[in-house]
Amino acid sequence: MSDRPVGVFDSGIGGFSVLNALQAELPNERFVYFADTAHAPYGERGDDYVATRTRAVTRHLVDAHDIKAMVVACNTATAAAIHLLRVDHAALPLVGVEPALKPAVAISRTRRIAVLATRGTLASAKFNALLASLAAQADFSLVPCDGLAAAIEANDAAGIASLCARYAAAAGTFGIAAGEVDTLVLGCTHYPFVAEQLRASTGAEVHYIDTGAPVAQQTRRLLAASQQLAVSATRQEDTADATDTTRDTRTTLLLASGHPSQLDAAASRWLLRSAAPAAVFSAAAMAAA
């Protein structure tokens, strides 16, 4: 058993979609969420830059917050640096994220799948190895969504609507008939927050796939295997009434390398009410590496 926190990291607020799933899956765990807002967005930067930042943030969370596990809640950072973190912190349970192509293949009936992701993710060797392993099972339409994560960070409603329409159109014709794209992979942790805007272009019958729940489940498995689950850490539906909104107060610390007000505002928009802490603590927690 361990009351040490779990670290969660993203370049900005996109990882809140993963944090929501983690809080639902592990309601008794404490979390430290680090948004590298001073150096975001990652998706259009080079691998070396992203790897340097990812390693620096992980060192900070290990040294300053004594985290017991690390969730890299960023597709671009996972692709660029998860293998380096496994060397740097061999004893630390690590969970990364990647576009959920395998679940998409399992659920698609037309065998036409669209993947919306950052340019960095789509260009990575890790993603392309995964894509190659599944190429015979489905046709994939890959769409680099330049600017979409930044628009979500800025809460730019007009920009989000325009970009969602543009990138959905670039993905192909959506539907459930033969030859149509029936499954959409949200390949960036920011994108679940604009699913409603994307639905305006894809229609309600298209399957949407993201990685929040599987990442949370894998985090539980790793904590259990290392005997580090918090005391009485069980699924919330097994232990509390669904209307209980007090269980997670003061369990999540929010940190930012940039100005904390952006993170606080995003938390009020995107963190689920039933899982968000009652008080959000933000700080410019780390100088630029």
C-alpha positions as CSV (number, residue, x, y, z in Angstrom):
1,M,0.0,0.0,0.0
2,S,1.2,3.5,-0.8
3,D,-0.2,7.0,-0.3
4,R,2.4,8.5,-2.6
5,P,0.9,10.3,-5.6
6,V,0.7,9.2,-9.2
7,G,2.3,11.6,-11.7
8,V,0.4,12.6,-14.8
9,F,2.1,14.7,-17.5
10,D,1.1,16.4,-20.7
11,S,2.3,19.4,-22.7
12,G,-0.9,21.2,-21.7
13,I,-4.5,20.5,-20.7
14,G,-5.1,17.5,-23.1
15,G,-4.1,15.1,-20.4
16,F,-7.1,16.1,-18.4
17,S,-9.1,13.6,-20.5
18,V,-6.8,10.9,-19.1
19,L,-6.8,12.3,-15.6
20,N,-10.6,12.2,-15.6
21,A,-10.4,8.4,-16.4
22,L,-7.7,7.9,-13.8
23,Q,-9.8,9.6,-11.1
24,A,-12.8,7.5,-12.0
25,E,-10.8,4.2,-12.0
26,L,-8.7,5.0,-8.9
27,P,-10.8,7.4,-6.7
28,N,-8.6,6.9,-3.6
29,E,-5.3,7.7,-5.4
30,R,-3.6,11.1,-5.2
31,F,-2.4,12.7,-8.4
32,V,0.1,15.3,-9.4
33,Y,-0.7,16.7,-12.9
34,F,2.1,18.6,-14.7
35,A,1.2,20.7,-17.7
36,D,4.3,21.9,-19.6
37,T,2.4,25.0,-20.8
38,A,5.6,27.2,-21.1
39,H,6.8,24.8,-23.9
40,A,3.6,23.7,-25.5
41,P,2.4,22.6,-27.9
42,Y,4.5,19.5,-28.5
43,G,2.8,18.1,-31.5
44,E,4.6,20.3,-34.0
45,R,8.0,20.2,-32.4
46,G,10.9,17.8,-33.0
47,D,11.5,14.5,-31.2
48,D,14.7,15.7,-29.5
49,Y,12.9,18.8,-28.0
50,V,10.0,16.7,-26.8
51,A,12.2,14.0,-25.3
52,T,14.3,16.6,-23.4
53,R,11.2,18.2,-21.9
54,T,9.6,14.8,-21.0
55,R,12.7,13.7,-19.2
56,A,13.0,17.0,-17.3
57,V,9.4,16.9,-16.2
58,T,9.7,13.3,-15.1
59,R,12.8,14.0,-13.1
60,H,11.0,16.9,-11.4
61,L,8.0,14.8,-10.4
62,V,10.2,12.0,-9.1
63,D,12.5,14.3,-7.1
64,A,10.1,16.9,-5.9
65,H,6.9,14.9,-5.5
66,D,8.1,11.3,-4.9
67,I,5.6,9.9,-7.4
68,K,5.1,6.1,-7.3
69,A,4.1,5.8,-11.0
70,M,4.1,8.0,-14.1
71,V,1.4,8.4,-16.7
72,V,2.6,10.2,-19.9
73,A,-0.7,11.5,-21.0
74,C,0.5,12.8,-24.3
75,N,0.8,10.8,-27.5
76,T,3.7,12.9,-28.9
77,A,5.7,12.6,-25.7
78,T,5.1,8.9,-25.4
79,A,6.3,8.4,-29.0
80,A,9.4,10.5,-28.5
81,A,10.5,9.5,-25.0
82,I,8.8,6.6,-23.3
83,H,11.7,4.3,-24.2
84,L,14.1,6.8,-22.6
85,L,12.1,7.1,-19.4
86,R,12.1,3.3,-19.1
87,V,15.9,3.5,-19.0
88,D,16.1,6.6,-16.8
89,H,13.6,5.3,-14.2
90,A,13.7,1.5,-14.5
91,A,11.9,0.9,-11.2
92,L,9.1,3.4,-11.8
93,P,5.9,2.0,-13.2
94,L,5.3,3.9,-16.5
95,V,2.2,4.1,-18.7
96,G,2.2,5.9,-22.0
97,V,-0.5,6.6,-24.6
98,E,-0.7,5.9,-28.3
99,P,-3.5,6.2,-30.8
100,A,-5.9,3.2,-30.2
101,L,-5.6,1.5,-33.6
102,K,-6.1,-2.0,-32.3
103,P,-9.4,-1.2,-30.6
104,A,-10.5,0.6,-33.7
105,V,-9.7,-2.4,-35.9
106,A,-11.7,-4.6,-33.5
107,I,-14.8,-2.5,-33.6
108,S,-14.8,-1.3,-37.3
109,R,-17.2,-3.1,-39.7
110,T,-16.4,-1.2,-42.9
111,R,-12.6,-1.6,-42.3
112,R,-12.2,2.1,-42.9
113,I,-10.6,4.0,-40.0
114,A,-9.6,7.6,-39.7
115,V,-6.9,8.8,-37.3
116,L,-6.7,12.4,-36.1
117,A,-3.4,13.1,-34.4
118,T,-0.6,15.6,-34.2
119,R,2.0,15.7,-36.9
120,G,4.7,14.6,-34.5
121,T,2.7,11.5,-33.5
122,L,1.9,10.5,-37.0
123,A,5.6,10.9,-38.0
124,S,7.0,8.9,-35.1
125,A,8.6,5.5,-35.5
126,K,6.5,4.1,-32.7
127,F,3.2,5.0,-34.4
128,N,4.4,3.8,-37.8
129,A,5.5,0.4,-36.5
130,L,2.0,0.0,-34.9
131,L,0.3,1.1,-38.2
132,A,2.4,-1.3,-40.3
133,S,1.4,-4.2,-38.0
134,L,-2.3,-3.5,-38.7
135,A,-2.1,-2.4,-42.4
136,A,-3.5,-5.7,-43.7
137,Q,-6.6,-5.5,-41.4
138,A,-8.0,-2.1,-42.3
139,D,-7.6,1.0,-44.4
140,F,-6.3,4.0,-42.3
141,S,-6.8,7.6,-43.2
142,L,-4.2,9.7,-41.3
143,V,-4.9,13.4,-40.7
144,P,-2.3,15.6,-39.0
145,C,-4.3,18.2,-37.1
146,D,-2.1,21.2,-37.0
147,G,-3.3,23.9,-34.6
148,L,-6.2,21.9,-33.1
149,A,-4.5,21.3,-29.8
150,A,-3.5,24.9,-29.5
151,A,-7.1,26.0,-30.3
152,I,-8.4,23.7,-27.5
153,E,-5.8,25.1,-25.1
154,A,-7.0,28.6,-25.9
155,N,-10.6,27.7,-25.7
156,D,-11.0,29.3,-29.2
157,A,-14.6,28.2,-30.1
158,A,-14.5,29.5,-33.6
159,G,-11.1,28.1,-34.3
160,I,-12.1,24.7,-32.9
161,A,-15.2,24.5,-35.0
162,S,-13.4,25.5,-38.2
163,L,-10.5,23.0,-37.6
164,C,-12.7,20.2,-36.7
165,A,-14.8,20.6,-39.9
166,R,-11.6,20.9,-42.0
167,Y,-9.9,17.8,-40.5
168,A,-13.0,15.7,-40.5
169,A,-13.5,16.5,-44.2
170,A,-9.9,15.5,-44.9
171,A,-10.4,12.1,-43.3
172,G,-12.9,11.0,-45.9
173,T,-16.6,10.2,-46.0
174,F,-18.1,9.0,-42.7
175,G,-20.9,6.5,-42.3
176,I,-21.6,2.9,-41.8
177,A,-22.0,1.8,-45.5
178,A,-19.3,-0.1,-47.4
179,G,-16.4,2.2,-48.3
180,E,-17.2,4.7,-45.6
181,V,-15.2,5.6,-42.5
182,D,-17.1,4.1,-39.5
183,T,-14.5,4.6,-36.8
184,L,-12.5,7.7,-35.7
185,V,-9.4,7.4,-33.6
186,L,-8.8,10.5,-31.4
187,G,-5.0,10.3,-31.5
188,C,-4.3,13.2,-29.2
189,T,-5.5,13.5,-25.6
190,H,-6.8,17.0,-26.3
191,Y,-9.3,15.7,-28.9
192,P,-11.9,14.1,-26.7
193,F,-12.8,17.6,-25.5
194,V,-14.0,18.5,-29.0
195,A,-15.9,15.3,-29.8
196,E,-19.2,17.2,-30.0
197,Q,-17.8,19.5,-32.6
198,L,-16.4,16.6,-34.6
199,R,-19.8,14.9,-34.4
200,A,-21.2,17.7,-36.4
201,S,-19.2,16.5,-39.4
202,T,-19.1,12.7,-38.8
203,G,-22.6,11.9,-37.7
204,A,-23.8,10.0,-34.6
205,E,-23.2,6.5,-35.9
206,V,-19.4,6.7,-36.2
207,H,-17.5,5.0,-33.4
208,Y,-15.0,7.3,-31.5
209,I,-12.0,5.7,-29.9
210,D,-9.7,7.4,-27.3
211,T,-7.3,6.0,-24.7
212,G,-8.4,7.4,-21.4
213,A,-10.1,4.3,-19.9
214,P,-7.5,1.7,-21.1
215,V,-4.7,3.9,-19.7
216,A,-6.5,4.1,-16.4
217,Q,-7.0,0.4,-16.3
218,Q,-3.3,-0.3,-17.1
219,T,-2.3,2.1,-14.3
220,R,-4.4,0.1,-11.9
221,R,-2.8,-3.1,-13.0
222,L,0.7,-1.8,-12.6
223,L,0.0,-0.3,-9.1
224,A,-1.6,-3.6,-8.0
225,A,1.3,-5.6,-9.3
226,S,3.8,-3.4,-7.4
227,Q,1.6,-3.5,-4.3
228,Q,1.2,0.3,-4.4
229,L,-2.5,0.8,-4.7
230,A,-3.8,3.3,-2.1
231,V,-5.6,1.9,0.9
232,S,-9.1,0.7,-0.1
233,A,-8.5,1.7,-3.8
234,T,-11.5,0.2,-5.5
235,R,-13.6,1.3,-8.3
236,Q,-15.9,4.2,-7.3
237,E,-19.1,2.4,-8.4
238,D,-18.2,-0.4,-5.9
239,T,-17.8,2.0,-2.9
240,A,-19.9,5.1,-3.2
241,D,-23.2,6.3,-4.4
242,A,-23.0,7.8,-7.9
243,T,-24.1,11.2,-6.6
244,D,-21.2,11.4,-4.2
245,T,-19.0,14.4,-5.3
246,T,-16.8,14.7,-2.2
247,R,-14.6,11.7,-2.4
248,D,-11.8,13.3,-4.4
249,T,-11.4,16.6,-2.6
250,R,-7.8,17.7,-2.2
251,T,-6.4,14.7,-4.0
252,T,-5.0,16.3,-7.1
253,L,-2.2,18.9,-7.4
254,L,-2.0,20.8,-10.6
255,L,1.3,22.2,-11.7
256,A,2.4,24.2,-14.7
257,S,5.7,25.4,-16.1
258,G,3.9,28.5,-17.5
259,H,1.4,30.8,-15.9
260,P,-1.0,28.7,-13.7
261,S,-4.1,30.7,-14.4
262,Q,-4.5,29.0,-17.8
263,L,-4.5,25.6,-16.1
264,D,-7.0,26.7,-13.5
265,A,-9.3,27.9,-16.2
266,A,-9.0,24.7,-18.1
267,A,-9.6,22.6,-15.0
268,S,-12.9,24.4,-14.5
269,R,-13.9,23.6,-18.1
270,W,-12.6,20.1,-18.6
271,L,-12.2,18.2,-15.3
272,L,-15.3,16.2,-14.5
273,R,-17.2,17.8,-11.6
274,S,-17.6,14.5,-9.8
275,A,-13.9,13.8,-9.9
276,A,-12.2,17.2,-9.7
277,P,-10.6,18.4,-6.4
278,A,-12.4,21.0,-4.4
279,A,-9.3,23.2,-4.3
280,V,-6.9,23.4,-7.3
281,F,-3.3,24.2,-6.5
282,S,-1.2,25.5,-9.3
283,A,2.4,26.7,-9.4
284,A,5.1,27.6,-11.9
285,A,6.8,24.4,-10.6
286,M,9.9,24.1,-12.7
287,A,12.2,26.4,-14.5
288,A,12.9,25.8,-18.2
289,A,15.3,22.9,-18.7
